Amino acid sequence: MDAQTLTYIFVAFTFSVYIGIAIWSRAGSTNDFYVAGGGVHPVLNGMATAADWMSAASFISMAGIIAFLGYDGSVYLMGWTGGYVILAMLLAPYLRKFGQFTVPDFIGTRYYSSTARVVAVVCLILISFTYVAGQMRGVGIVFSQFLNIPIFWGVIVGMAIVFIYAVLGGMKGITYTQVAQFCVLMFAYLVPAIFISMLVTGIPIPQIGLGAEVIDGSGLSVLEKLDRTLIDLGFGPYTEGSKSTIDVFAITMALMIGTAGLPHVIVRFFTVPKVSDARKSAGYALLFIALIYTTAPAVGAFARINFVDTVHNAQYSQIPAWFKSWEDIGLIGWQDKNGDGKIQYAPGAPFQGKPTFSDERRTDGSREVTNTTTTNTNEVYVDRDIMVLANPEIAALPAWVIALVAAGGLAAALSTAAGLLLVISTAISHDLLKKTFAKGINDKQELFYARVAAATAIGIAGYLGIDPPGFVAQVVAFAFGLAAASLFPAILLGIFDRRMNKEGAITGMLAGLVFSLSYIAFFKFVAPEMNTADHWWFGISPEGIGTVGALLNFGLAFVVSRLTPDVPKEVVAMVNNIRIPKGVNKPSTH
């Protein structure tokens, strides 16, 4: 049975499971819809959190970034892993003890202000839509390649599936669906990694294989071979970084504290019965996440080695079918600059822009690219987001492994997309309507508005996913930067600074959000030609500017709170109750 047929079978089966779970666990109340009734077991919640966390950026794009950036790509690995530790230790237990539904709920109540709540909702929606664009893009890429449909229709199909189990099941349906999705994506990531590690090094554990010797008789380790190969082709060494120290620090920090401010992950700690269960589920989630995150560097290195060995100097007429199938959907491109019929892979863009469906093929099978040719010798365009998905094909693994990876990629993207869309709908129905602008609505009406908001959010997310502003992990990095600059400081100060008042929090959130959003928009959309280290402020890229935004948020919030009225005593008492364990004498509310 060929890979495409198996892919149809795997995807159809897993989607049937997801939809079946959604129907079985459909939400009957707002408590079910928002926090799954608050009764999820810590182990299951840990698996669901890991699936929520293992987005398309983690599953599809992170190893691709590491494959092409090498050492520089490690910032994503460090930032996303370290951020989860911050979230689990500093924020999750306290927010769970607070006991409400949403992040804006905490901010609105802690800062005794409807304005603070609305500002938090605006931040949440911007962050979530930026994040979800990358997820829907990942869905489109998987569908278009493995099910042989355009990316546009791939996104549409993904929207339909998410609509069924997010709108029908709410958090209850999403939680138990994500448990199944985690199992799928875990096996889909680890199985090909084990296969390829065996083929390259003879060692079945990818984490060990990354430092082992390649079994090609060269006597070189994986990283040594990769360094030599890339240097010979004109690239920089794989194990040496090109980013400045300050940019590495800024991106890593933005990803870390942005992680701790992501609402779709924070809400997971409201779905367990007790505060102690929140800590346990965080520990389980970190264990489950580590299984995949520690494998990603090996996957990236193996993918780059296999790609170079397969593509460089290969005769196009004899190139394996996987290259042409990815070329057909515009995610790989080749332009024969010297007319020798061979593929030359080197640094630099092979042409201005990238291939599209409208480009015509030459009689020899190569793609006629109408854009202006660049002067470098590179003839290959490759989208970073395909490396994990194409890796089993490049390594000529069995067809069922290729199908499994397709199902895993979809599980990763859909699980996170569903979580993000739910927090958007919850913010609109619960925080904007129930708690702010339509306080008189009943539970049934609130549930109806939540479903309408989720359906609308899915439509907008699909539109963004068809043409997002960058490759998947880059788009997601922007979302983390916005979360770092806006929500994280307000949440952290709300827990640990009893003197932080509504004026300080609102000022800080708005300043951090506007500054970071403006910086990203300028370099990515207004003047992309200036998006170089020579023009960045302090040498910090748009991916890392959330760190500066967070510092601005913290600084302004602190100063403004000290120059404006004190926090009401009942709010100070609430903060003490959140922070201090039961049975301990609480400090004064003065």
C-alpha positions in Angstrom: 0.0 0.0 0.0 1.5 3.4 -1.0 2.1 6.3 1.4 -0.8 8.4 0.2 -3.3 5.7 0.7 -2.0 4.9 4.1 -2.0 8.7 4.9 -5.7 8.8 4.0 -6.4 5.9 6.3 -4.3 7.2 9.2 -5.8 10.7 9.0 -9.4 9.5 8.6 -9.0 7.1 11.6 -7.5 9.8 13.9 -10.0 12.4 12.8 -12.8 9.9 13.5 -11.4 9.4 17.0 -11.2 13.2 17.6 -14.7 13.8 16.5 -16.0 10.8 18.4 -14.4 12.1 21.6 -15.9 15.5 21.0 -19.4 14.1 20.7 -18.9 11.8 23.8 -17.6 14.7 25.9 -19.7 17.6 24.5 -20.1 20.5 26.8 -23.4 21.0 28.6 -22.6 24.1 30.6 -20.2 27.0 30.6 -18.1 25.2 33.3 -17.7 22.3 30.9 -17.0 24.6 27.9 -14.4 26.8 29.7 -12.6 24.4 32.1 -13.9 20.9 31.4 -15.8 21.0 34.7 -12.5 21.3 36.6 -12.2 17.5 37.1 -9.5 16.4 34.7 -6.9 13.9 36.2 -3.4 15.4 36.5 -1.9 12.7 34.2 -4.5 13.3 31.5 -4.2 17.1 32.0 -0.4 16.7 31.6 -0.9 14.9 28.3 -3.4 17.5 27.1 -1.1 20.3 28.2 1.7 18.8 26.3 -0.5 18.4 23.2 -1.6 22.1 23.6 2.1 23.0 23.9 3.4 20.8 21.0 2.0 23.0 18.3 2.9 23.0 14.7 5.8 25.3 15.6 7.2 22.6 17.9 6.3 19.5 15.8 6.8 20.8 12.2 9.0 23.9 12.4 11.3 23.8 15.4 13.5 20.9 14.0 13.4 22.7 10.6 14.8 25.8 12.1 17.5 23.9 13.9 18.3 22.1 10.7 18.9 25.3 8.8 20.2 27.6 11.6 22.1 25.1 13.6 23.4 26.6 16.9 21.2 29.7 16.4 18.1 27.6 16.3 18.7 26.5 19.9 17.1 29.7 21.2 13.7 28.3 20.4 14.5 25.0 22.2 15.8 26.9 25.3 13.2 29.5 25.4 10.1 27.3 25.0 11.4 24.7 27.5 12.6 27.2 30.1 9.4 29.2 29.8 7.3 26.2 30.8 9.3 25.8 34.0 8.6 29.4 34.8 4.9 28.9 34.1 4.7 25.7 36.2 6.6 27.1 39.2 5.8 30.8 39.4 2.3 31.2 37.9 0.2 28.1 37.5 -0.4 27.1 41.2 -1.4 30.7 42.1 -3.7 31.1 39.2 -5.3 27.8 40.0 -5.9 28.8 43.6 -7.5 32.0 42.3 -10.1 29.7 40.8 -11.6 31.6 37.9 -12.0 30.7 34.2 -9.6 33.0 32.3 -6.5 35.2 32.3 -8.6 38.3 31.8 -10.8 37.2 34.7 -7.7 37.2 36.9 -6.5 40.5 35.6 -10.0 42.2 35.8 -10.6 40.9 39.4 -7.0 41.4 40.7 -6.9 45.0 39.3 -10.5 45.7 40.2 -11.2 47.2 36.8 -13.3 46.5 33.8 -10.8 48.5 31.7 -8.0 46.2 32.8 -10.1 43.2 31.8 -10.8 44.7 28.4 -7.2 45.5 27.8 -6.3 41.9 28.8 -8.9 40.6 26.3 -7.4 42.8 23.5 -3.9 41.5 24.3 -5.2 37.9 24.5 -6.9 38.1 21.1 -3.9 39.6 19.3 -1.6 37.0 20.8 -3.9 34.1 20.1 -4.7 35.1 16.5 -1.0 35.6 15.8 -0.2 32.2 17.2 -3.1 30.4 15.5 -2.1 31.7 12.1 1.0 29.5 12.3 -1.0 26.5 13.4 -3.4 26.7 10.5 -0.5 27.2 8.1 0.9 24.0 9.5 -2.4 22.2 8.8 -2.4 23.5 5.3 1.1 22.3 4.6 0.4 18.8 5.8 -2.9 18.5 3.9 -1.5 19.9 0.7 1.4 17.5 0.6 0.1 14.3 1.9 -3.5 14.5 0.7 -2.6 16.1 -2.6 -4.8 19.3 -2.2 -3.7 23.0 -2.3 -2.7 24.7 1.0 -5.9 26.8 0.8 -8.2 23.7 0.9 -6.0 22.1 3.5 -6.6 25.0 5.8 -10.4 24.8 5.0 -10.5 21.1 6.0 -8.5 21.8 9.2 -11.0 24.6 10.1 -13.9 22.2 9.6 -12.4 19.6 11.9 -11.5 22.1 14.6 -15.0 23.6 14.3 -16.6 20.3 15.1 -14.7 19.4 18.3 -14.0 22.9 19.6 -17.4 24.4 19.1 -19.3 21.3 20.2 -17.1 20.0 23.0 -15.5 23.2 24.3 -12.7 22.7 26.8 -14.1 19.3 27.8 -14.0 18.0 24.3 -10.7 19.6 23.5 -9.0 18.2 26.6 -9.8 14.6 26.0 -9.2 15.0 22.2 -5.8 16.4 23.1 -4.9 13.3 25.1 -5.5 11.3 21.9 -3.6 13.8 19.8 -0.6 13.7 22.1 -0.3 10.0 21.7 -0.5 10.4 18.0 2.1 13.2 17.7 4.5 11.6 20.2 4.7 8.3 18.2 4.8 10.3 14.9 7.8 12.3 16.1 9.8 9.6 17.9 9.3 6.6 15.5 11.0 8.2 12.4 13.6 9.8 14.6 14.5 6.3 15.9 14.6 4.9 12.4 16.8 7.7 11.0 19.2 7.6 14.0 19.6 3.9 13.3 20.3 4.5 9.6 22.8 7.4 10.2 24.6 6.2 13.3 23.4 2.7 14.1 22.1 3.9 17.5 18.3 3.7 18.2 18.2 6.6 20.7 18.3 9.9 18.7 19.5 12.0 21.7 22.6 9.8 21.8 22.9 9.4 18.1 23.3 13.2 17.7 26.7 12.9 19.3 27.7 9.5 17.8 29.8 8.6 14.9 28.3 8.4 11.4 28.4 4.8 10.0 29.7 5.9 6.6 33.3 5.0 7.3 34.4 8.7 7.6 35.2 8.4 11.3 33.3 11.7 11.9 30.6 12.4 14.4 27.2 13.6 13.1 28.0 17.2 14.0 31.5 17.1 12.7 30.3 15.7 9.4 27.6 18.4 9.2 30.1 21.2 9.9 32.5 20.0 7.2 29.7 19.4 4.7 28.2 22.9 5.1 31.6 24.6 5.1 32.5 22.9 1.9 29.2 24.2 0.4 29.9 27.7 1.5 27.7 27.8 4.6 28.8 28.7 8.1 29.6 26.0 10.6 26.5 24.3 11.9 27.8 24.3 15.5 28.6 28.0 15.5 26.1 30.8 15.9 25.9 34.0 13.8 23.4 35.9 16.1 24.7 38.5 18.5 24.8 37.6 22.2 22.2 40.2 23.0 19.8 39.0 20.4 20.2 35.4 21.5 19.4 36.5 25.1 16.5 38.7 24.0 14.8 36.0 21.9 15.3 33.3 24.5 13.9 35.5 27.3 11.0 36.6 25.1 10.1 33.0 24.4 10.5 32.1 28.1 8.4 34.8 29.7 6.0 34.7 26.7 5.4 31.1 27.4 4.4 31.9 30.9 2.0 34.5 29.6 0.2 32.3 27.0 -3.5 32.1 27.9 -4.2 28.8 26.2 -1.6 27.1 28.3 -2.4 28.9 31.6 -6.1 27.9 31.3 -5.0 24.2 31.4 -4.3 24.7 35.2 -8.0 25.6 35.8 -9.1 22.2 34.5 -7.8 20.1 37.5 -9.6 19.7 40.8 -7.0 21.1 43.2 -3.9 23.4 43.4 -1.7 20.3 44.1 -3.1 18.7 41.0 -2.0 21.8 39.0 1.6 21.2 40.2 1.4 17.5 39.4 0.0 18.1 35.9 2.7 20.6 35.2 5.3 18.0 36.1 3.7 15.4 33.9 3.5 17.8 31.1 7.1 18.8 31.3 8.1 15.1 31.2 5.9 14.5 28.1 7.2 17.6 26.4 10.8 16.6 27.1 10.4 13.3 25.2 10.0 15.4 22.0 12.0 18.5 22.7 15.2 16.5 23.5 14.7 14.7 20.2 14.3 17.8 18.0 18.1 18.7 17.7 18.8 15.2 16.5 15.9 15.3 14.0 17.2 18.7 12.7 20.8 17.5 12.2 19.8 14.2 10.6 17.4 16.0 8.3 20.1 18.5 7.1 22.6 15.7 6.4 20.1 13.6 4.5 18.9 16.6 2.5 22.4 17.7 1.4 23.4 14.1 0.6 20.3 13.5 -1.5 20.0 16.9 -3.3 23.4 18.5 -3.9 24.8 17.6 -7.3 22.0 15.2 -8.0 20.7 14.9 -11.6 17.2 16.5 -11.6 15.9 13.8 -13.9 16.9 11.2 -11.4 15.9 13.0 -8.2 13.6 11.0 -5.9 9.8 11.6 -6.2 9.6 13.4 -2.8 11.5 16.4 -4.2 9.1 16.8 -7.1 6.0 16.3 -4.9 7.1 19.1 -2.6 8.0 21.2 -5.6 4.5 20.8 -7.0 3.0 22.7 -4.0 5.7 25.4 -4.0 7.6 24.4 -0.9 10.7 23.4 -2.7 11.9 25.0 -5.9 14.8 24.5 -8.4 16.1 26.8 -11.1 18.8 25.4 -13.4 21.1 28.5 -13.6 24.0 26.9 -15.4 22.0 24.6 -17.6 23.8 21.4 -16.5 20.6 19.6 -15.3 22.1 19.1 -11.9 20.9 20.6 -8.6 23.5 22.9 -6.9 22.9 23.7 -3.3 24.7 26.7 -1.8 24.1 29.8 0.4 21.7 32.5 -0.9 18.3 32.7 -2.5 18.0 30.9 -5.9 15.7 33.5 -7.2 13.7 36.5 -6.0 10.6 35.3 -4.2 9.6 31.6 -4.3 7.9 29.2 -6.7 4.2 29.2 -7.1 1.6 27.0 -8.7 1.4 29.4 -11.7 5.1 28.8 -12.7 5.4 26.8 -15.9 7.6 23.7 -16.2 10.3 23.5 -18.8 10.5 20.5 -21.1 13.2 19.0 -19.0 10.9 19.0 -16.0 12.5 21.9 -14.1 10.3 24.8 -13.0 10.4 28.0 -15.0 10.5 30.8 -12.5 9.6 34.2 -13.9 11.2 36.2 -11.2 14.6 37.8 -11.6 17.5 35.4 -11.0 19.9 36.3 -8.3 23.7 36.2 -8.9 24.7 33.5 -6.4 25.2 29.9 -7.4 22.4 28.4 -5.3 19.7 26.7 -7.3 17.4 25.4 -4.5 14.6 27.0 -2.6 13.4 24.9 0.4 10.8 25.9 3.0 12.0 25.2 6.5 8.6 23.9 7.6 8.9 20.8 5.4 11.9 19.2 7.0 10.2 17.1 9.7 7.4 16.1 7.3 9.8 15.3 4.4 12.5 13.6 6.6 11.0 10.1 6.4 10.7 10.4 2.6 14.2 11.7 2.3 15.5 8.8 4.3 13.3 6.4 2.3 11.5 5.0 5.4 8.5 2.7 5.1 5.2 4.2 3.8 3.5 3.7 7.1 6.0 5.9 8.8 5.4 8.7 6.3 1.7 8.4 6.9 2.2 8.5 10.7 4.2 11.7 10.5 1.4 13.3 8.5 -1.2 12.3 11.1 1.2 13.6 13.8 1.7 17.0 12.1 -2.1 17.4 11.9 -2.5 16.4 15.5 0.1 19.0 16.7 -1.4 21.8 14.7 -5.0 21.1 15.4 -4.5 20.5 19.2 -3.0 24.0 19.7 -5.3 25.7 17.3 -8.3 24.3 19.2 -6.9 25.6 22.5 -6.2 29.0 21.2 -9.6 29.3 19.6 -11.2 28.3 22.8 -9.5 31.0 24.8 -10.5 33.6 22.2 -14.2 32.5 22.4 -14.0 32.4 26.2 -12.5 35.9 26.4 -15.3 37.3 24.2 -18.3 35.4 25.7 -17.2 35.4 29.4 -15.0 38.5 29.8 -16.4 41.0 27.3 -20.0 40.0 27.5 -20.8 38.2 30.8 -18.4 40.2 33.0 -18.4 43.6 31.2 -21.0 44.6 28.5 -23.9 42.1 29.0 -23.9 41.2 32.7 -27.5 40.0 32.6 -27.1 37.0 30.3 -27.7 33.6 31.7 -25.5 30.4 31.5 -27.3 29.1 28.4 -26.9 32.4 26.5 -23.3 32.7 27.5 -22.6 29.2 26.2 -24.4 30.2 22.9 -22.2 33.3 22.5 -19.1 31.2 23.3 -19.9 28.9 20.4 -20.6 31.8 18.1 -17.3 33.4 19.0 -15.4 30.1 18.5 -17.0 29.7 15.1 -16.1 33.3 14.1 -12.5 32.9 15.5 -12.0 29.7 13.4 -13.0 31.6 10.2 -10.5 34.4 11.0 -7.8 31.9 11.9 -8.3 30.1 8.6 -7.9 33.3 6.7 -4.7 34.1 8.5 -3.4 30.6 8.0 -3.7 30.8 4.2 -1.0 33.5 4.0 0.7 34.0 7.3 3.6 36.6 7.7 6.5 34.1 7.9 7.3 30.4 8.4 5.4 28.7 11.2 7.8 29.1 14.1 8.6 32.7 13.2 4.9 33.6 13.4 4.6 31.9 16.7 7.7 33.7 18.0 5.9 37.0 17.4 3.0 35.7 19.5 5.3 34.9 22.4 6.9 38.3 22.2 3.5 40.0 22.4 2.6 37.8 25.4 5.9 38.6 27.1 5.4 42.3 26.7 1.8 42.5 27.7 0.2 39.7 29.9 3.2 38.2 31.7 4.2 41.3 33.7 0.6 42.0 34.7 0.1 38.4 35.9 3.5 38.2 37.7 3.1 41.6 39.4 -0.5 40.7 40.2 0.6 37.7 42.3 3.8 39.0 43.9 3.4 42.8 44.2 0.6 43.7 46.6 1.1 47.4 45.8 0.5 47.0 42.0 -2.7 48.8 41.2 -5.0 49.1 38.2 -3.3 52.3 36.8 0.1 50.6 36.8 -1.1 47.4 35.3 -3.1 49.0 32.5 -0.3 51.4 31.6 2.2 48.6 31.5 0.1 46.3 29.4 -0.7 49.0 26.8 2.9 50.3 26.6 4.4 46.8 26.2 1.8 45.7 23.7 1.9 48.8 21.5 5.7 49.0 21.5 6.3 45.4 20.6 3.5 45.3 18.1 4.8 48.4 16.4 8.4 47.1 16.3 7.3 43.8 14.7 4.9 45.5 12.2 7.6 48.0 11.1 10.3 45.5 10.4 8.0 42.8 9.0 5.4 44.7 7.0 6.3 48.5 6.7 10.0 48.3 5.9 11.0 44.6 5.6 14.1 45.6 3.6 15.4 47.2 6.8 15.0 43.9 8.8 18.7 43.5 9.5 20.9 43.7 12.5 22.2 47.1 11.3 18.8 48.7 11.7 17.4 46.8 14.8 17.3 48.7 18.1 20.1 47.6 20.4 20.7 44.8 17.9 17.5 43.0 18.9 15.5 41.3 16.2 11.6 41.4 16.0 11.6 37.9 17.4 13.3 39.1 20.6 11.7 42.6 21.0 9.2 41.2 23.5 12.0 41.2 26.1 12.4 45.0 25.8 8.6 45.4 25.7 8.4 43.4 29.0 11.0 45.6 30.6 9.1 48.7 29.5 5.9 47.1 30.9 7.5 46.3 34.3 9.2 49.7 34.6 6.1 51.8 33.8 3.8 49.6 35.9 6.1 50.0 38.9 6.5 53.8 38.6 2.8 54.5 37.8 1.6 52.3 40.7 3.8 54.2 43.2 2.4 57.6 42.0 -1.3 56.7 42.0 -3.8 55.5 44.7 -3.2 52.4 46.8 -4.8 49.1 46.1 -8.0 48.5 48.0 -7.7 46.4 51.2 -10.0 43.6 50.0 -7.8 43.2 46.9 -4.6 43.0 49.0 -6.4 40.3 51.1 -7.3 38.4 48.0 -3.6 38.5 46.9 -2.5 37.3 50.3 -5.0 34.4 50.1 -3.7 33.4 46.7 0.0 33.5 47.8 -0.1 32.2 51.3 -0.7 28.5 52.1 -3.6 27.5 54.4 -2.8 27.6 58.1 -0.1 30.3 57.8 -0.6 33.6 59.4 -1.3 36.1 56.7 0.5 39.5 56.5 -1.3 42.7 57.2 -3.5 44.1 54.4 -2.1 47.6 55.1 
